């Protein structure tokens, strides 16, 4: 008997991601392997992503992962901005940012296709290098992404 903790019904979502069956995944890349990335995000943004995922599962009766919610948010960012693809990796500012948002943060990890990870870099490159927002961070990107998800899903009760 296997002692691994499992939640029934969600094994298929990882297989779907590996096989690129998710409709939001960009299928241009042949080597679109799954990459586990660690993210630091504001706790309220994490809760909003979780609320969106729960909505998709319960109201839409769809098997929907946190990864798919994140990919959907990236798709919304891509639609909003004219982002050039395959940009050089951008170096983010490190250390504390004086006077920035003091909301509680949460660390999370997520499995994403490598093309989505590249999209994150391309988006950060666009905001930092092309728009000149030198203090822009992944935290800012995720907050912006969550606001777009909220805007496009007004039927969900957001706290």
C-alpha positions as CSV (number, residue, x, y, z in Angstrom):
1,X,0.0,0.0,0.0
2,X,1.3,3.4,-1.0
3,X,1.5,6.0,1.9
4,X,1.5,9.0,-0.4
5,X,-1.2,11.5,0.2
6,X,-3.4,11.9,-2.9
7,X,-6.5,13.8,-3.7
8,X,-8.7,11.8,-6.0
9,X,-9.6,13.3,-9.4
10,X,-6.7,15.6,-9.9
11,X,-4.1,13.3,-11.4
12,X,-5.4,13.9,-14.9
13,X,-4.7,17.7,-14.8
14,X,-0.9,17.2,-14.6
15,X,-1.1,14.6,-17.4
16,X,-3.1,17.1,-19.4
17,X,-0.4,19.7,-18.9
18,X,2.3,17.3,-19.8
19,X,0.4,16.4,-23.0
20,X,-0.5,20.1,-23.7
21,X,-4.2,19.4,-23.6
22,X,-5.0,22.6,-21.8
23,X,-6.6,25.1,-24.2
24,X,-4.6,28.0,-22.8
25,X,-1.2,26.5,-23.4
26,X,0.6,27.9,-26.4
27,X,1.3,24.8,-28.6
28,X,4.0,26.4,-30.8
29,X,6.8,24.9,-28.8
30,X,7.7,21.3,-29.5
31,X,9.8,21.0,-26.3
32,X,7.1,22.6,-24.0
33,X,8.2,20.6,-21.0
34,X,6.7,21.1,-17.5
35,X,8.8,23.2,-15.2
36,X,8.2,23.6,-11.5
37,X,8.7,27.3,-10.5
38,X,8.6,28.9,-7.1
39,X,6.7,32.1,-6.8
40,X,6.4,34.7,-4.1
41,X,3.0,36.4,-4.3
42,X,0.7,38.5,-2.2
43,X,-1.5,36.3,-0.1
44,X,-4.7,38.0,-1.4
45,X,-3.6,37.4,-5.0
46,X,-3.0,33.7,-4.1
47,X,-6.5,33.6,-2.5
48,X,-8.0,35.2,-5.6
49,X,-6.3,32.6,-7.9
50,X,-7.6,29.9,-5.6
51,X,-11.1,31.4,-5.7
52,X,-11.0,31.5,-9.5
53,X,-9.9,27.9,-9.6
54,X,-12.6,26.8,-7.2
55,X,-15.2,28.7,-9.3
56,X,-14.1,26.9,-12.5
57,X,-14.3,23.5,-10.7
58,X,-17.7,24.0,-8.9
59,X,-19.7,26.3,-11.2
60,X,-18.3,25.3,-14.6
61,X,-17.9,21.6,-13.6
62,X,-14.4,21.6,-15.1
63,X,-11.2,19.9,-13.8
64,X,-9.1,23.1,-13.4
65,X,-5.7,23.3,-11.8
66,X,-3.9,26.3,-10.2
67,X,-1.5,26.0,-13.1
68,X,-4.3,26.5,-15.6
69,X,-5.6,29.5,-13.6
70,X,-2.0,31.0,-13.8
71,X,-1.8,30.2,-17.5
72,X,-5.2,31.9,-18.1
73,X,-3.8,35.0,-16.3
74,X,-0.7,35.0,-18.5
75,X,-3.0,34.8,-21.6
76,X,-4.9,37.9,-20.4
77,X,-1.6,39.8,-19.9
78,X,-0.5,38.7,-23.4
79,X,-3.7,40.0,-24.9
80,X,-3.5,43.4,-23.0
81,X,0.2,44.1,-24.0
82,X,2.1,43.8,-27.2
83,X,4.8,41.6,-25.9
84,X,7.7,40.5,-28.1
85,X,8.6,36.9,-27.6
86,X,12.0,35.2,-26.9
87,X,13.6,38.3,-25.2
88,X,16.8,38.0,-23.2
89,X,16.4,37.0,-19.5
90,X,15.9,40.1,-17.5
91,X,17.6,40.7,-14.1
92,X,15.2,41.8,-11.4
93,X,16.0,44.2,-8.6
94,X,16.9,42.4,-5.4
95,X,16.4,43.4,-1.8
96,X,13.7,45.4,0.0
97,X,11.8,48.0,-2.0
98,X,11.3,51.1,0.1
99,X,7.7,52.3,0.4
100,X,6.2,49.4,-1.5
101,X,3.2,47.3,-0.7
102,X,3.4,45.8,2.7
103,X,0.7,43.2,2.2
104,X,1.4,39.7,3.5
105,X,3.1,37.4,1.1
106,X,2.9,33.7,0.4
107,X,5.4,31.4,-1.3
108,X,3.9,28.9,-3.7
109,X,5.2,26.5,-6.4
110,X,3.4,25.8,-9.6
111,X,4.0,23.5,-12.6
112,X,4.0,25.4,-15.8
113,X,4.9,24.6,-19.4
114,X,8.3,26.0,-20.3
115,X,6.6,28.3,-22.9
116,X,4.6,29.9,-20.0
117,X,7.8,30.4,-18.0
118,X,9.4,32.1,-21.1
119,X,6.2,34.3,-21.3
120,X,6.8,35.5,-17.7
121,X,10.3,36.5,-18.6
122,X,9.1,38.2,-21.8
123,X,6.5,40.1,-19.9
124,X,8.9,41.2,-17.2
125,X,11.4,42.3,-20.0
126,X,8.6,44.4,-21.6
127,X,7.6,46.1,-18.4
128,X,11.2,46.7,-17.1
129,X,13.2,47.3,-20.3
130,X,10.7,48.7,-22.7
131,X,8.4,50.6,-20.4
132,X,11.2,51.6,-18.0
133,X,9.5,50.3,-14.8
134,X,12.8,49.4,-13.2
135,X,11.2,48.3,-9.8
136,X,8.6,46.1,-11.5
137,X,8.6,42.6,-10.0
138,X,6.9,39.2,-10.3
139,X,4.8,40.3,-7.4
140,X,3.5,43.2,-9.5
141,X,3.0,41.0,-12.5
142,X,0.9,38.5,-10.5
143,X,-1.2,41.3,-9.0
144,X,-1.8,42.8,-12.4
145,X,-2.7,39.3,-13.7
146,X,-5.1,38.7,-10.9
147,X,-6.8,42.1,-11.5
148,X,-7.3,41.1,-15.2
149,X,-8.8,37.7,-14.1
150,X,-11.2,39.6,-11.7
151,X,-12.2,42.0,-14.5
152,X,-12.9,39.2,-16.9
153,X,-14.9,37.1,-14.3
154,X,-17.3,39.6,-12.7
155,X,-19.7,36.8,-11.8
156,X,-17.3,35.6,-9.1
157,X,-17.8,37.1,-5.7
158,X,-14.3,38.5,-4.9
159,X,-13.6,39.5,-1.3
